Amino acid sequence: MAGGRRRILVIEDDRETAQQLVDSLATSGYRVDLAVDGDDGLRRARCGEYAVMTIDRMLPGIDESRSSGGCGKKRSSPPP
């Protein structure tokens, strides 16, 4: 993520919780993308380069195997 703020993907369906996360992370200097459902979140995860992703564990339509391993990307080490 050369030359810019680190990107974080927030996947959260509760509007109030999502807004609190986005506001807090943005205030801390991160670029934040928000997905409000699991399908959009997985699509964004596959297409974007994120330093971190936060995923609502109780997200409707997403089971744990899809949310943790369904991105199609595997990293052997954390991002720089």
Secondary structure in CASP SS format (residue, H / E / C, confidence):
PFRMAT SS
TARGET T0000
AUTHOR 0000-0000-0000
METHOD secondary structure of the structure
MODEL  1
M C 1.00
A C 1.00
G C 1.00
G C 1.00
R C 1.00
R C 1.00
R E 1.00
I E 1.00
L E 1.00
V E 1.00
I E 1.00
E C 1.00
D C 1.00
D C 1.00
R H 1.00
E H 1.00
T H 1.00
A H 1.00
Q H 1.00
Q H 1.00
L H 1.00
V H 1.00
D H 1.00
S H 1.00
L H 1.00
A H 1.00
T H 1.00
S C 1.00
G C 1.00
Y C 1.00
R E 1.00
V E 1.00
D E 1.00
L E 1.00
A E 1.00
V C 1.00
D C 1.00
G H 1.00
D H 1.00
D H 1.00
G H 1.00
L H 1.00
R H 1.00
R H 1.00
A H 1.00
R H 1.00
C H 1.00
G C 1.00
E C 1.00
Y C 1.00
A C 1.00
V E 1.00
M E 1.00
T E 1.00
I E 1.00
D C 1.00
R C 1.00
M C 1.00
L C 1.00
P C 1.00
G C 1.00
I C 1.00
D C 1.00
E H 1.00
S H 1.00
R H 1.00
S H 1.00
S H 1.00
G H 1.00
G C 1.00
C C 1.00
G C 1.00
K C 1.00
K C 1.00
R C 1.00
S C 1.00
S C 1.00
P C 1.00
P C 1.00
P C 1.00
END
